Amino acid sequence: MTTFVDRVELHVAAGNGGHGCASVHREKFKPLGGPDGGNGGRGGDVTLVVDQDITTLLDYHHSPHRKATNGQPGAGDHRSGKDGQDLVLPVPDGTVVLDRNGNVLADLVGQGTTFVAGQGGRGGLGNAALASARRKAPGFALLGEPGEARDIVLELKTVADVALVGYPSAGKSSLISVLSAAKPKIADYPFTTLVPNLGVVTAGSTVYTIADVPGLIPGASQGRGLGLEFLRHVERCSVLVHVLDTATLESDRDPVSDLDMIEEELKQYGGLEDRPRIVVLNKIDIPDGQDLADMIRPDLEARGYRVFEVSAVARTGLKELSFALAGVIAEARAAKPVEVATRIVIRPKAVDDAGFTVMLEEDGIYRVRGEKPERWVRQTDFNNDEAVGYLADRLNRLGVEDELMKAGARAGDGVAIGAEDNAVVFDWEPTVAAGAEMLGRRGEDHRLEAPRPAAQRRRDREAERDEVQREFDDFNPF
């Protein structure tokens, strides 16, 4: 049964926003007390959070579909809908988030680091929030926006200071077991290690982590064996340690050719050229192993490698190796730039940025793209003429109609707002109130006008009588 998973495809869906409510307050002797529809609740977000206690992506391998809860719709009496509950997904330290095309969206390193993988939809405004001095009784409300849904890929890249690389059965697992408290599986056959093992080593005042990467073979960078699956785990390390078997039983292998092969695979994988290398000649407790180590050490040192002879079984040379690694890691940490507090980058909008674009496509359709127009379309109830008219007013105020005219659009031309797979298409009629001609000013209801004072009513009645008298006098000359 699989217990370690370091790459999964995750399908996340944020919650939808709740719809706004169109309601009119009613009570005894006051049947039209004004709009009182509440706003819809916000949909829940899907958020990834680094948790040090999580070491694998196994849970998402078994359950790749995750969805946050929706916001609740608004109600009358100014009652807003409940917000959807955010969905928090814990991931291991060192998780990289990519889209389906392989573009990096986030690199999550450090306890508590977060990334919003899916943004919850906004709740729609109720008619109480849409009321104004000119629109006193809106007969519509805005719809909640759908939550963001996307497919992402999670890749785990082990966060370790030292990576042990080498052929299968070179003794990497044995070495990490004696340098740290890690207890990997150890056996005398190849590919004993099927998952990366992590251990913590203390050398003087330096504490660092060491990773045992599953054995590499020729072609690992191209997907042969286990190499391609686990080479990503050496990307974050500060130093690479080549563990060479000086007592191999295979007649066609020797430590120098093993080193050359591993270096070629690391070169093919790419991105590791700047990491310092240390060579460990393992299994010198075996007589033939010590003899071979003495023979090849001068050649390796001539290439510029620091060479250490160790025996994981006899625990020989481990202290020197441990402190040497600590020194290299301390230098690497000191060379890293000091991390400063997160800065807020303000990118002001360009002066000539209208917030939308109008393009004439080959099929003669004028396509409108922009955050505001597309959001407004999603919020509109097209079964309500007044809501459609309100959308037309918003688009007109934004300048969409003027841009369509500049682009050459004429009455009756097709206009699409949104992407091709999710667009609203209509025949454009300039300066037409989109079906709300019969409503006067949209949302205005004379029944909700404030009552006139008694003195004003008396003056109005007197004015009406005077007007009738003048008409009578004009009609009767006698």
N, C-alpha and C positions, 0 to 999 in steps of 0.2 A: 504494500500500500504506500502511495506517495505521501511523504511527510514534509518534503521541502519543495517549494515552488517559488521560483524567482522571476517569473514572467507570466503575466495574465492579461487578457483583454477584458476590460470592464465596461459594462453598459450602464451608464448612470442617467437618471432622469430626475430633475428637480420638480418640486411641487408646483401645480398651477395656482395662479392667483384666483381668489374668490370673486364672483361677479358682484358689482354694485347693485343696490336695491332702488327701484323707482316706487316711491310710496308717498302718499299725501296724508298728513295728520288729520284725523277726524275725531270729534267728540261732540257731545250733546250741545245743540245750539251753535255749533261751529263746525259745519261739515267740511269746510275747505280751509284748514288751518295752516296750509303751506307744506312744501316738500319736507319729508323727514326720513328719506332713505339713507341708510348707512353704507359705508364703504366695505368692499370685500377685503378679506385678509390676505396677507402676502404668502406665497408658496414657500415651502421650506427649501433651504439650500442643501446641496450635497458637498461636504467638505472632507478633504483628506488631512489627517493629522498624524504627525510622526509620534510613535509610541515606542520607547526603548524596550518594552517588554514583548514586542512583536518581532519575530525573526523570520517570518515566512509569509508568503502571499497565498497560503493554502486555502484560507476561507473564501477568497474571491475566485479561486480555481473551481470550487464546488458551487458557489453561488455568484455568478458573474453579473446578475441583474440586480441593481439597487435603485430604489426610488424613495424620494422624500414625500411627505404628506402634503396634500393640497390645502390652500387657504379656504376658509369657510365664507359663504356669501354673506353680504350685509343684510340687514333687516330694517323694518320700520322703527319709528321712534328713535332715530339716530343711533341705532345699534350697529357697530362695526363687526365684521366677521372675524373669527379667531385666526391668527396667523398659523400657517403650517409649521410643523416641528422640523427643525434642521436634522439632517442625517449626517452623523459624524462617523467616518470610516478610518480606523487606526491602520497605519502602514508602518513597515520597518524603517529604521533610520537608513538613509541612502537610497530611497526609492526615487526613481526618475519617472515623470509622467510625460507620455508622448501622445500625439494624435495618431490616427490610422496611417498617415503619410510618413510617420517617423520624425516629425518636428517636435522638439522638446518644448513642453509647456511649463514644466516646473521641475526643479531639482531639490528634493526635500531632504535636507541634512540638518540634524539638530533636534533635540527633544522639543516638542510643541510646535514645530514648523507646520504651517497650514497652507492649503491650496483649495480654493473653491472650484470644484470640478463641474458643478452645475448650479447656475444662478436661478433662484426661485422667481416665479412670475409675479409681477405687481398685481395687487388687488385693484379691481375696478372702482371708480368713484361712484357713489350713490347720487341720486338727484339733488339731495340737500347740498352736497359739495359743489354741484354744477350750477346752483342757483346764483343769480347776480341781480344787480339793479335792473338790467334789461331782460333777464331771463328769470322771471320770478317763480315759475312753476314748470320746470323741466319734466316732460313726460317720459323720460328715458334715463338710463344709467349706463355706465361704461362696463364692458365685460372685463373679466380678469385676464391677464396675459398668461399664455402657456409657459410652463417652466422649461428651462434649457435642458435638452437631451443630447447626449453625445457619447460616442464610443472612444474610449481612451485605452492606452496600453500602459501597464505598470511594469517597470523593470527594476529589480533590486540589484544594486551595486554595493557590495560589502564595504563598509567603512572600516578600513584597517590600515595600520601604519606600515606593516611588513607583509609581503605576499611570498609564500614559498611555492616555487614552480619547479617542475621537473617531470621526468618520465614516471609512469606508474611503477609503484614498488621501489621508488628511490629512497624512501624513508622519511617522507615529509610528515606523515601522521605520527610516526614515532618521535620525530624531532619536536613537533608542537606539543606532544604529550609530556615531554620532559622539560620543556622550557616554560610551560604554563600548566594550569590546572585542567585544561581541556582533556576530554576522554574520547577521542575519535576511535572508530573501528580500525583495528590493526590486524592484518593477516598477511600470509606469504604468497598472495596471488594478486595479479594486476587488477586495477580498478576497484580496490577495496573501498576507497573514498568516492562516494557518489554525490556528496554535497559539500560545500565549503564549511570548514570548521574554524571557529574563532577562539582565540585564547588571549589572556591578558598576562603580560610579562612585566615584572618590576626589576629594574636594574639601577641600583643606587636611588637617585631622586627622580628618575625618569620612568614613567609608566606608559606602556604602549601596547597596542593590539597587534596580533599576528594571525594571518589567515593561511590555512592549508587549502590550496586550490587543487581540485581533482586533476589527476595526471594528464599530461599533454602527450600527443603522439603526432607524427608527421601528418599534415593536412588539418590540424585542429582549427586553424583560422578559417578554413573553408567548410567547417561543419563535420569533420570526421571525428569520431569518438565523442568525448564529452567536452572537448576544448571550447567550441564555439559557444556552448551554453554557459561556460563558467569563466571565460577570459574576461568578461566584463567586470568580474569581481576584483581584478588587479588594477583597474583604472584609477582608483582613488588612493592607492598605496604610495608611500613616500620612498620605499626602497624595495627592489626585487632581489630575492635570494634564490640562486640556482642551487638546488640540492642534487648533487651528482652521486650516483651509485658506483663506488669503487670496487664493489664485489659482485657485479652482475654475473649471472650464469649464462647470459646470451652471448654466443661467440661473435655475433655480427655487430656488437655494440661496444663502445668505450666512452668514458666520461667526456672527452673532448668533443667527439661527434654528437653526443647527446646535448652538450651545451650549444653547439652550432645549430642544431636542429631547433631547439627551443627558442634561440634568438631569432631565427628565421621566421618562426610562427608569430613571435611578438612583433616583428617588423611588419609582417603581412597584416596583422590585426591593427597596428598603427596607434599613435598617440602615447607611446611609452618610451620614446627615444631618450627623453631627458631624465629618466629615473636612474639613480645610482644602482649599480649592481654589486652584489657580494656573492662569492662562490663558496659553497660548503661541500667539502669532500667527506661524504658520510660512510659509515661502516668500516672505519679504520681498525676496529677491534679484530677484524679478520686479517690474518697474516698477508694474504694476497692483496687485500684492500689497502693495507698500509704501504706495501711495496708499490702498488700502482699510484697511490697518492704522492709518494716521494718522487715518482717518475714524471708525473704530469704537472706538478705544482710550479716548477720554473717556467714552463710554457704559458700557464695561465697568468702568472704574475707578469710575464713579459707582455701580455696583452693589456695590462693595466688593471686587472682584477685584484681585489683583496681576497685572499684565500684563507679559509679556516678548515682545519682537519678536526672532525668530531666523530663521536660514536654515541648514538642515542641509547644503545643498549648498555654500554659501559659508562655512559655519562662523562665522556672525556671531551674537553675543549668547549663545553657549553657556556661556562662563565665568560670566557674571552669573547665568544660569539655574541652573547647577550649584551655585554657592555659595548661592543663595537656597534651593534645595531642601535643601541640607545644613543650613542654619539651621533650617528648619521641622522637619526630622527630628530634629535635636538637641533642640529644644524638646519634641517628642513623646516622645522617649526619656526625657528628664528628668522628664516628667510621669507616666510610668508608675510604679506602685507597685513598691517594691523587693521582689523575689522572695525569700522566706524558704525555709529548708529544709523539706522535706516533713514535715508533722505527722501523727502517728498519732492518729486520732480513735477513741476507745473509746466504744462505745455499749452499755452494760450491758443485759442482758436484763431485761425487766419481771419483777417478783416473781411476778405471776400468769400468766406466760407458760408454758403447758404444753408448747409446742413442736409442737402439732398442734391441729387443729380437727375437730369432728364436726358435720355438717350433714345435716338430713333433706331430701331432694329430693322433687320432685313425684311421682315414680314410686314413692315409698316406700323408696328406697334410702338408707341412711345412708352418707355419703361421708366418709372420713377423709383429711385433707390435712395434710401436715407433712413437713419434711425427713427426720427420722429414720424414721418409718413407711414412707415411700416408698423410702428407701434400703435399709431392711431387707428390704422385699419384693423389690427387685431382686437382693439378695444371696442369696435363698433358692432352693434346689433343691427344687421342689415334687414331685419324684419320690421324695424321701427323707422318710419319715414323721418321722424324728427331727429333720431340719432344719425341717420344718413345725412340730413341737412346740416347737423352740427359738425360732422366730419368734413363736409364741403366747405363750411365756414373756416374751419381750422386750416385746411389745405390752402384756401385762398389767402388767409392772413400770412401763412408761411411764405407765400410767393410762388406756389406750384403752378397756378393758373398763368401767371405772367411768364414763367419760364417755358411753359408749353407753347404759349403764343410766340415767344422768341424762337423756339425750336421749329416753328412752322406748322404746329398742329391746328387743325380746323375742326369745326363742329362736325360730330359724327365719327371722328378718328378714334381708334382704339387706344386706350391708356391702361397700362398695367402698373400696379403698385406692389412692389415686392419681388422676391426671387422667382425664377421660372417655375419651380416646383411648388410654390406656395404664394401665388399672386392673386390679387383681386383685379379683374379686367372689366372695364366698362366703356361705353361710348361717351366721349367727352362732349359736354354741352356747356360752353362758356357762359358765365354769369347766371346760370340757372341754379335755383336753390335746392336742387336735388330732391324734389318731391315734397317740399315743405311750403309751397307757394300759398296753400290755403290756410296756413297757420299764422300769417302775419309775421311779426317778429318771433323767432323760434323760442318756445318756452314761456311766452307771455300769456297770461290768463287774466282778463279784465275782472274776473270774479274775485281775484285776490288783491285787487286794488284797495288801498287804505281808504276807509270811509271819509267823506268830506265833512268838515265842521258845519254846525247848524247855520252859522252866519253865511257861510259860502253857499249852502244849499238855498237859503232864502234869497240871496242875491241872484243866484242862477234862475230861480223861479220868476223873480221880478223881471229879469232880462228876457225870459221866454215870453211873459205876458206883454212886455213892451214891443217885442218883435211881432207878435200876433196882431197887436193893435195897429202897428205901422202898416202891416200887410192889409188889414181891413180898411184903413184910411186911404190907402192907395187904390183899393178896388172900388170904394164908394166915394165918388167926388162930392156928393151932397153932405 
